[in-house]
């Protein structure tokens, strides 16, 4: 799948082995593996990895595992986004305590 050449527009190549697995090829030549799934009737895309970093076999394994999580009732993209925000909120809370809360208690 990674030997495909870029076109003038973004092209999606659907894997014939693992349902939902897609190789997205940008006009620049950048290639990424994504998983397409539906959650609560809404189409969703989950970024797996850059195709230079992960091979097709590994991408299929990740897609299979993530598909099982979706079948189990999890919106994997929403979970990924929420996990990315956890550290950020904790950092903001700590900064608030250091900069503002200490002034109020003085």
Secondary structure by P-SEA (a helix, b strand, c coil): cccccccccbbbbbbcccccbbbbbccccbbbbbbbbbcccbbbbbbccccccccaaaaaaaaaaaaaaaaaccaaaaaaaaaaaaaaaaaaaaaaaacccccccc
